[in-house]
Amino acid sequence: MRRLVALMTGMLLLSPQLAVAAESGGTRHGMSLFGDLKYPPGFAHFEYVDPAAPKGGAIGLATVGTFDNLNPFILKGVEAAGSGLPFDSLLATAQDEPDAAYGLIAESVKLAVDRSWVRFVLNPLARWHDGTAITADDVVFTFETLMAKGHPTYRILYADVSGVAKLSDREVEFRLANQENRKLPLLIGGLQIISKGYYESHEFDRTTLTPPLGSGPYRIDRVDAGRAISYRRVGDYWAKDLPVNIGRHNFDEMSWDYYRDRTIMVEALKAGEFDWHEEFTSKTWMTAYDLPAIDAGVMIKEVLPDNTPSGVQAFFFNTRRDKFMDRRVRHALSYAFDFEWTNKNIFYGLYARMASYFENSDLAARGLPKGAELALLEPYRGRVPDEVFSTEFKPPATD
């Protein structure tokens, strides 16, 4: 479920590339929402991977909470960390493009000129972990099952899909009811596929601690319900030599230990109980890691360059309430929050003020609108605030 939500992040603008694909109606090896695809047909691998990276070893991770379910596609229960790893999707996202995806289970994709349908041709090599072929029947079953019994998010994401049909054993068509929903074909490409054959003898809509049949780079290896889970790399993984997977999935084993709270988890890290931890709390970062192991180089504390979208941390107003409907009220309240004081006295000076919902990404607006951005906004002049065209947005500052 998390992977699909990640794929939809940022897909809120119009799509030049999909418009081009729609005009040509051509079959392609991938699709992009913004501009041309970076990687051509037959590309060797993504530029950000090391194709010669060694494979082997294990990595231990940790998280807070518990779990009682190995099915990441339903609302019931609490899904285990990493539970999406055993499942491949139709397309695989590229991490060095704003929103682009390339063939995985689907070797090619075609969008109708009038945007009334999108078709995926499946890779003939695509296999489940039991060696059986992934077919159009599995794709149709996946979509229909998720819409009927899956997590409610699927019904929101795919509300504009009017139906799905098998065209052949290796080709499937999704019919699109709303041609203005330009992100929809890429969202469909992010659909992780489940096995029709497996779920003919297993209940889909109940929590389970039985590892389901998958097709991805890892399969579930060991489960300690609510406490730990580990995944083993699939040695004969069908897609290991595809361009989207070269240099990836290098650990033989990935495991997660569960802790009841973050304090205990940090203490476990100090004791060497697991290998990697990403710290999000400024106070903990500044006060909890003054350790001899770091001084000795046994443990590494490092700020890593991060070129991924930062997400949004903010106060949100319910504009359905009368008191928040006037934008001047919301503007005034933004001045009541002294970010500079808060950052200095509470956050150890480690926070940076956001100026966009798409901060730290290619989608963040900078300066005044110009070029294609201005052309996109012009029809709304007079309907959006005048300062959109005249004043670069900057959040209020007290220092």
Secondary structure, DSSP 8 states (H G I E B T S, - for coil): -HHHHHHHTT--S--HHHHHHHHHT-EESEEESSSS-SS-TT--S-TTS-TT-----EEEEEEES---BS-TTSSSS-B-TTTTTT--BSEEE-TTSSSEEEESSEEEEEE-TTSSEEEEEE-TT-B-TTS-B--HHHHHHHHHHHHHHS-HHHHHHTTTEEEEEEEETTEEEEEES-TT-TTHHHHHHT-B---HHHHTSS-SSS---S-----SSEEEEEEETTTEEEEEE-TT-TTTTSTTTTT----SEEEEEEESSHHHHHHHHHTTSSS------HHHHHHS---HHHHTTSS--------S----------TTSHHHHSHHHHHHHHHH--HHHHHHHTSTT------STTTTSTTS--SS--HHHHHHHGGGBTTB-THHHHS--------
